[in-house]
Amino acid sequence: MSIIKKISSDQFIKHNFIFFIGSMLVAFLNYLFHPVLGRMMDIESFGEVQAILSLSLILAIFTGVFRNIVINIASNASEMEKDKETILMLEKFSFYIVLSISFLVVIFSPQLKTFFNFTSIYPFIALAVLFIFTLSLSFRQALLQGFKDFKSLSISNIIMSGGRVMFAATLVYLGFSAFGAVSGLILAQVIALGYAFYKTKHHWRMFDSRKVKISSRIKKELKYGLLIFISTLCITFFYSADVIIIKHYFSPDIAGVYSGIATIARIVFFVTASVAGVLLPSIKLGEDSDNKKILKKAFVLVFCLGSLVLLTFWAFPAIIVRSLIGTKYLALSPYLPKL
């Protein structure tokens, strides 16, 4: 009983439980997006949507870098007003970067269409717009996460995940195909951003971002961001590049089927992601002993959750594929546990 009591009173475990429940609901809605669209769209169009999602994950590395910096600042905040100003500088600096990348995506959309065997440039234009909204939402959610408001963070993610299923399915039903699916993601982002903005607005009352000028103060944060960028790039490339590579080298039908299997395989990453989400704001500067204990707990949780998902994939690949995205993807179901 003392062990159970000790576990139940552990703040790290409590936060993990809250965020895990929210993350599972988000994961369910995220994966509902794939079987719903997988049944509504032809395989080639579904493959296009999956390629756009993979590209958005790679582009989101930039927003993820700044998100982690903000989480670190918020969770270790000592001089609140100075820290707020630093965050606003980072937001303005990152906006210029994201705007430049989005502009390049639009300019080179015809070349991207040809390279990835798409039927239209419009999904890439929608991707550029999605990237801008992703940045704004990322900053707001980083504040919620940094201040350990996991309830509001979970609600924001649920709004986004539920909205993207509803909006994307509606637009695809109306005949907008891959462009409609990506536009549905944008609409969901806008609504989730509205909620996150409302929940964080009291953090920003003291500053007008238009009056904040970028200074050398953010140099230290950007050095930390470089480390995050390199590690995140490697991880994101590991679980998203396969769909993009196959979309280029294989026929649209094979790429579509493969992307469906790969989407299911990624469940193992997203089931365990909630642990890292709680770990980041739990780390405190100068408290190495406590930080090591928290890190060990995180490793145990990730190992247990990841092993459970992997064993399930290995035991029932065909049943899982049939249940989640339909029978037309069964040909590559044996690759699920390998992926």
C-alpha positions as CSV (number, residue, x, y, z in Angstrom):
1,M,0.0,0.0,0.0
2,S,2.9,2.4,0.8
3,I,4.2,1.9,-2.8
4,I,0.8,2.7,-4.3
5,K,0.4,5.7,-2.0
6,K,3.9,6.9,-2.9
7,I,3.2,6.6,-6.7
8,S,-0.2,8.3,-6.4
9,S,1.4,11.3,-4.6
10,D,4.2,11.7,-7.1
11,Q,3.7,15.0,-9.0
12,F,5.5,13.7,-12.1
13,I,3.3,10.6,-12.3
14,K,0.2,12.8,-11.7
15,H,1.0,15.1,-14.5
16,N,1.8,12.2,-16.7
17,F,-1.5,10.6,-15.9
18,I,-3.4,13.8,-16.8
19,F,-1.5,14.5,-19.9
20,F,-1.5,10.8,-21.0
21,I,-5.4,10.7,-20.8
22,G,-5.6,13.9,-22.8
23,S,-3.0,12.7,-25.3
24,M,-4.8,9.4,-25.8
25,L,-8.0,11.2,-26.7
26,V,-6.0,13.4,-29.0
27,A,-4.2,10.3,-30.5
28,F,-7.6,8.7,-31.1
29,L,-8.9,11.8,-32.9
30,N,-5.7,12.1,-34.8
31,Y,-5.9,8.6,-36.0
32,L,-9.6,8.9,-36.7
33,F,-8.5,11.4,-39.3
34,H,-6.7,8.7,-41.3
35,P,-9.3,5.9,-41.4
36,V,-12.0,8.4,-42.2
37,L,-10.1,10.1,-45.1
38,G,-8.7,6.7,-46.1
39,R,-12.2,5.5,-46.8
40,M,-13.4,8.7,-48.3
41,M,-10.5,9.3,-50.7
42,D,-8.9,7.2,-53.5
43,I,-5.5,5.7,-52.6
44,E,-3.6,8.2,-54.7
45,S,-5.2,11.3,-53.1
46,F,-4.8,9.8,-49.6
47,G,-1.1,9.3,-50.4
48,E,-0.9,13.0,-51.3
49,V,-2.4,14.0,-47.9
50,Q,0.1,11.7,-46.1
51,A,3.0,13.3,-48.0
52,I,1.8,16.8,-47.1
53,L,1.5,15.7,-43.4
54,S,5.0,14.3,-43.5
55,L,6.3,17.6,-45.0
56,S,4.5,19.5,-42.3
57,L,6.2,17.5,-39.6
58,I,9.6,18.3,-41.1
59,L,8.7,22.0,-41.4
60,A,7.4,21.9,-37.8
61,I,10.9,21.2,-36.7
62,F,11.5,25.0,-36.8
63,T,8.4,25.7,-34.7
64,G,9.3,22.8,-32.4
65,V,12.7,24.4,-31.7
66,F,11.2,27.6,-30.5
67,R,8.5,25.7,-28.6
68,N,11.0,23.9,-26.5
69,I,13.0,27.1,-25.8
70,V,9.8,28.7,-24.6
71,I,8.9,25.7,-22.4
72,N,12.4,25.9,-20.9
73,I,12.1,29.7,-20.2
74,A,8.6,29.4,-18.7
75,S,9.3,26.4,-16.5
76,N,12.4,28.1,-15.1
77,A,11.1,31.7,-15.0
78,S,12.8,33.8,-12.4
79,E,12.4,37.4,-13.7
80,M,8.9,37.2,-15.2
81,E,8.8,40.5,-17.1
82,K,12.2,40.0,-18.6
83,D,11.3,36.4,-19.5
84,K,8.1,37.5,-21.2
85,E,10.0,40.0,-23.3
86,T,12.5,37.3,-24.3
87,I,9.7,35.1,-25.4
88,L,8.1,37.9,-27.5
89,M,11.5,38.5,-29.2
90,L,11.7,34.8,-30.0
91,E,8.2,34.8,-31.4
92,K,9.0,37.8,-33.7
93,F,12.3,36.3,-34.8
94,S,10.7,32.9,-35.6
95,F,7.8,34.5,-37.4
96,Y,10.3,36.0,-39.9
97,I,11.9,32.6,-40.5
98,V,8.5,30.8,-40.9
99,L,7.2,33.5,-43.2
100,S,10.3,33.2,-45.4
101,I,10.0,29.4,-45.6
102,S,6.3,29.6,-46.4
103,F,7.0,32.1,-49.2
104,L,9.5,29.7,-50.7
105,V,7.1,26.8,-50.5
106,V,4.5,28.9,-52.5
107,I,7.1,30.1,-55.0
108,F,8.4,26.5,-55.7
109,S,5.0,24.8,-55.5
110,P,5.1,23.8,-59.2
111,Q,8.5,22.1,-58.8
112,L,7.3,20.4,-55.6
113,K,4.2,19.2,-57.4
114,T,6.3,17.6,-60.1
115,F,8.9,16.1,-57.7
116,F,6.3,14.4,-55.5
117,N,4.0,13.4,-58.3
118,F,1.0,15.5,-57.2
119,T,-1.9,16.5,-59.3
120,S,-2.1,20.1,-58.2
121,I,0.0,22.8,-56.5
122,Y,-2.9,23.8,-54.1
123,P,-2.0,21.4,-51.3
124,F,1.5,23.0,-51.1
125,I,-0.1,26.5,-50.9
126,A,-2.3,25.3,-48.1
127,L,0.8,23.7,-46.4
128,A,2.5,27.2,-46.4
129,V,-0.5,28.8,-44.7
130,L,-0.7,25.9,-42.2
131,F,2.9,26.4,-41.3
132,I,2.3,30.0,-40.2
133,F,-0.7,29.1,-38.0
134,T,1.3,26.2,-36.5
135,L,3.9,28.7,-35.3
136,S,1.4,30.8,-33.5
137,L,-0.3,27.8,-31.9
138,S,3.0,26.3,-30.9
139,F,4.0,29.4,-28.9
140,R,0.7,29.5,-27.0
141,Q,0.8,25.8,-26.2
142,A,4.4,26.1,-25.1
143,L,3.4,28.6,-22.4
144,L,0.6,26.3,-21.2
145,Q,3.1,23.4,-21.1
146,G,5.8,25.5,-19.4
147,F,3.5,26.5,-16.6
148,K,2.2,22.9,-16.3
149,D,-1.3,23.7,-17.3
150,F,-1.7,20.3,-18.9
151,K,-5.5,20.4,-18.7
152,S,-5.8,23.5,-21.0
153,L,-3.0,22.1,-23.2
154,S,-4.9,18.9,-23.6
155,I,-8.2,20.7,-24.4
156,S,-6.4,22.8,-27.0
157,N,-5.0,19.6,-28.7
158,I,-8.4,17.9,-28.5
159,I,-10.0,20.9,-30.2
160,M,-7.4,20.8,-33.0
161,S,-7.6,17.0,-33.5
162,G,-11.4,16.9,-33.4
163,G,-11.7,19.9,-35.7
164,R,-9.3,18.6,-38.3
165,V,-11.3,15.3,-38.6
166,M,-14.6,17.3,-39.0
167,F,-13.4,20.0,-41.3
168,A,-11.2,17.8,-43.5
169,A,-13.9,15.2,-43.9
170,T,-16.4,17.9,-44.8
171,L,-14.2,19.5,-47.4
172,V,-13.2,16.2,-48.9
173,Y,-16.9,15.2,-49.1
174,L,-17.6,18.5,-50.9
175,G,-15.0,17.4,-53.6
176,F,-11.9,19.4,-52.6
177,S,-9.7,16.2,-52.3
178,A,-6.2,16.7,-50.9
179,F,-6.4,20.5,-50.9
180,G,-9.6,20.2,-48.8
181,A,-8.0,17.9,-46.3
182,V,-5.1,20.3,-45.7
183,S,-7.5,23.3,-45.6
184,G,-9.4,21.4,-42.9
185,L,-6.1,21.2,-40.8
186,I,-5.8,25.0,-41.1
187,L,-9.4,25.6,-39.9
188,A,-8.8,23.3,-36.9
189,Q,-5.5,25.1,-36.1
190,V,-7.3,28.5,-36.1
191,I,-9.9,27.4,-33.6
192,A,-7.4,25.7,-31.3
193,L,-5.3,28.9,-31.5
194,G,-8.3,30.9,-30.4
195,Y,-8.7,28.8,-27.3
196,A,-5.0,28.7,-26.5
197,F,-4.8,32.5,-27.0
198,Y,-7.7,33.0,-24.5
199,K,-6.0,30.7,-21.9
200,T,-2.7,32.5,-22.2
201,K,-3.7,36.1,-22.7
202,H,-3.1,37.1,-19.1
203,H,0.6,36.2,-19.6
204,W,0.9,39.0,-22.3
205,R,-0.9,42.0,-20.8
206,M,2.3,43.8,-20.0
207,F,3.7,43.8,-23.5
208,D,2.8,44.8,-27.1
209,S,4.8,42.5,-29.4
210,R,5.0,45.2,-32.0
211,K,7.0,47.4,-29.7
212,V,9.5,44.6,-28.7
213,K,12.7,44.8,-30.7
214,I,14.9,41.7,-31.3
215,S,18.2,42.1,-29.4
216,S,21.3,40.0,-28.6
217,R,19.5,38.8,-25.5
218,I,18.1,35.8,-27.5
219,K,21.6,34.6,-28.6
220,K,21.8,32.3,-25.6
221,E,18.4,30.8,-26.3
222,L,19.2,30.3,-30.0
223,K,22.4,28.3,-29.1
224,Y,20.2,26.1,-27.0
225,G,17.8,26.0,-30.0
226,L,20.5,24.7,-32.3
227,L,20.9,21.6,-30.2
228,I,17.1,21.1,-30.2
229,F,17.0,21.6,-34.0
230,I,19.7,19.0,-34.7
231,S,18.2,16.3,-32.4
232,T,14.6,17.0,-33.5
233,L,15.6,16.9,-37.2
234,C,17.1,13.5,-36.8
235,I,14.1,12.1,-34.9
236,T,11.5,13.7,-37.3
237,F,13.4,12.5,-40.3
238,F,13.5,9.0,-38.8
239,Y,9.7,8.7,-38.7
240,S,8.5,10.9,-41.6
241,A,11.1,10.7,-44.4
242,D,10.0,7.3,-45.6
243,V,6.6,8.5,-46.8
244,I,8.2,11.4,-48.7
245,I,10.9,9.2,-50.3
246,I,8.4,6.6,-51.4
247,K,6.0,9.3,-52.7
248,H,8.9,10.3,-55.0
249,Y,10.2,6.9,-56.2
250,F,7.1,4.7,-56.3
251,S,3.8,4.8,-58.1
252,P,1.0,6.8,-56.5
253,D,-1.0,3.6,-55.6
254,I,2.0,1.9,-53.8
255,A,2.9,5.1,-52.1
256,G,-0.7,5.5,-50.9
257,V,-0.9,2.0,-49.5
258,Y,2.5,2.3,-47.8
259,S,1.6,5.7,-46.3
260,G,-1.4,4.1,-44.6
261,I,0.7,1.4,-42.9
262,A,3.4,3.9,-41.9
263,T,0.7,6.1,-40.4
264,I,-0.4,3.3,-38.1
265,A,3.3,2.5,-37.2
266,R,3.7,6.0,-35.9
267,I,1.3,5.3,-33.1
268,V,4.3,4.0,-31.1
269,F,5.8,7.5,-31.2
270,F,2.6,9.4,-30.3
271,V,1.6,7.1,-27.5
272,T,4.9,7.7,-25.7
273,A,5.1,11.4,-26.6
274,S,3.1,12.5,-23.6
275,V,5.9,11.4,-21.3
276,A,8.3,13.8,-23.0
277,G,5.7,16.5,-22.8
278,V,5.6,16.2,-19.0
279,L,9.3,15.7,-18.7
280,L,10.4,18.9,-20.3
281,P,8.8,21.4,-17.9
282,S,9.6,19.1,-14.9
283,I,13.4,19.6,-15.4
284,K,14.8,22.4,-13.2
285,L,18.2,24.1,-13.6
286,G,20.6,23.3,-10.9
287,E,18.7,20.3,-9.5
288,D,20.6,17.4,-11.1
289,S,19.8,14.8,-8.6
290,D,16.0,15.3,-8.9
291,N,16.3,15.6,-12.7
292,K,18.0,12.2,-13.0
293,K,15.2,10.6,-11.0
294,I,12.6,12.1,-13.2
295,L,14.5,11.1,-16.3
296,K,14.7,7.4,-15.1
297,K,10.9,7.5,-14.4
298,A,10.4,8.8,-17.9
299,F,12.5,6.0,-19.5
300,V,10.5,3.4,-17.6
301,L,7.2,4.8,-18.8
302,V,8.3,5.1,-22.4
303,F,9.6,1.5,-22.4
304,C,6.4,0.1,-21.0
305,L,4.1,2.0,-23.3
306,G,6.2,1.5,-26.4
307,S,6.6,-2.3,-25.7
308,L,2.9,-2.7,-25.3
309,V,2.2,-1.0,-28.7
310,L,4.9,-3.0,-30.5
311,L,3.7,-6.3,-29.1
312,T,0.2,-5.5,-30.3
313,F,1.4,-4.7,-33.8
314,W,3.4,-7.9,-33.9
315,A,0.5,-10.1,-32.8
316,F,-2.3,-8.6,-34.9
317,P,-1.0,-6.6,-37.9
318,A,-3.8,-7.6,-40.3
319,I,-6.6,-7.0,-37.8
320,I,-5.2,-3.6,-36.9
321,V,-4.8,-2.5,-40.5
322,R,-8.2,-3.7,-41.4
323,S,-9.8,-2.0,-38.4
324,L,-8.0,1.3,-38.7
325,I,-7.8,2.1,-42.5
326,G,-9.6,-0.7,-44.3
327,T,-9.0,-3.8,-46.4
328,K,-7.5,-2.0,-49.4
329,Y,-4.3,-1.5,-47.3
330,L,-3.9,-5.2,-46.2
331,A,-1.4,-6.1,-48.9
332,L,1.4,-4.4,-46.9
333,S,0.1,-5.2,-43.4
334,P,3.0,-7.6,-42.7
335,Y,5.3,-4.6,-42.7
336,L,3.5,-3.0,-39.8
337,P,5.6,-4.5,-36.9
338,K,8.8,-3.9,-38.9
339,L,8.0,-0.3,-39.4
